[in-house]
Amino acid sequence: MGKQLTEMLKGTLEGVVLAILSGRSAYGYEITAWLRDRGFSDIAEGTIYALLVRMEQRGFVDVEKVPSEKGPPRKVYSLNAQGREHLDEFWRTWSFLTERLEQLREGVD
C-alpha cells in the first residue's frame, strides 16, 4: 500500500489536520506525533509544518506563539471559523466520495 497510501493521504492530509485541530490547539510536532501514534508512521514533520503554513496563509487557523521550556517559542495552531467551514466542506466531500466508492466496491449501478 505504500505509494498509493502516500498519494491518497496527500489529498486528504489538510482535512485530517483540520479535524485534529477541531478537537484542540496543537503545535506541529504534536500533530505529527498524534498521526504517527495512529499508524501514519511515514509522515514527516516537514510535511506537517509546510501544511500548517499553507493553512495559516489561507486563513484556516489562528497562530499563537507560546514560550517553550526548550528553545524558541512554539507556534500553536487553533482552528478558526473559516477553518471550521472548510472542515465541514471536507467532511461533506468525504461522505460523498466514500458512499460512491462503496457503491463501486459492491457493484451497485
N, C-alpha and C positions, 0 to 999 in steps of 0.2 A: 504493500500500500504506500510506501514511502513517497515517491514523486507525485503520485496522484493526490494523496492526502495533503501534501505541501501546496499544491496548486489550488485545491479546493479551499484550504484554510486561508490562503491569500485573499480570496474573495469574501470571506466571512469574518476575518480577524477584527475588523473595525467594530462590527456588531457585537462580537464576543467581548471585546474590551469595554464597549459602552455598557453591556449587560453587567459586567463586573463592577463598573463604577456606579451603576444604578443602586447597588447594594451598600456601597461605602466609598469614601475617598481613598485614594491609594497613590503611591509613587511607582515609578517604572519597575524597579526591581521587585516590589511586592506583587505586581501584576504578573511579571514573568514567573516568579516562584509559584504563585497560585496556579497558573496554567501548567507548569511542569509537574506540580503535585497531582494534577488531574489527568496526567498522561500525555500532555503536549510537550514531550521531552526535547524535541528538536527546535523549539522556538528560541531564537537568540535575543538577548537583551536589546541589542541594537535595533532589531526589527520593531520591538515594542516602543523604544524611545522615538524612533522615526515616526511611527504611527501616532504617538501622543502629540508630537509636534504638529503633524498634519491636522489632527483633531482640534488642537488649540487654534490653529490658523483658520480652520473652518467654523470656529465659534461653538463647538460642541461641548467644550469643557472649560471650567474655570481653573486657574492655577494659583496656588499659594506657596510661597517659599517658607519652609519650616526649618528651623535650626536642627542640625544633626549632631549627635554625640561624636561622630567620627567624620571629619572632613567638611566640605562646603554644605550650605543649606540644601535640603531636598525640595524638589518641585512636587507638590502633592496635587493631584488632579481630582476634580469632582465634576460630576455631570450637571449641566445646567439645563434650562428649559428647552433650548434649541437642541441640545444633545438628546433629551428625553423624546422629543418629537422624532428625531432621526432614528432613535432606537425603536420607537413604536412602528415606524415605517419598515425598519429591518425585520421586526417580528411578523408584520403582515406579509412581507415578501417571502420570508422563510416559510410561513404556513402555506402560502400559495404553492411554492416550489415543492415542499415535502408532500403535499397532497397529490400533486401531479406526478411526482416521481413514484410514489406508492402505487398510483393507478397504473403507471407503466410497468412496474415490477409485477403487479398482479395480472397484467394483460387485459385490463379493462379498456374498452373502446370509448 
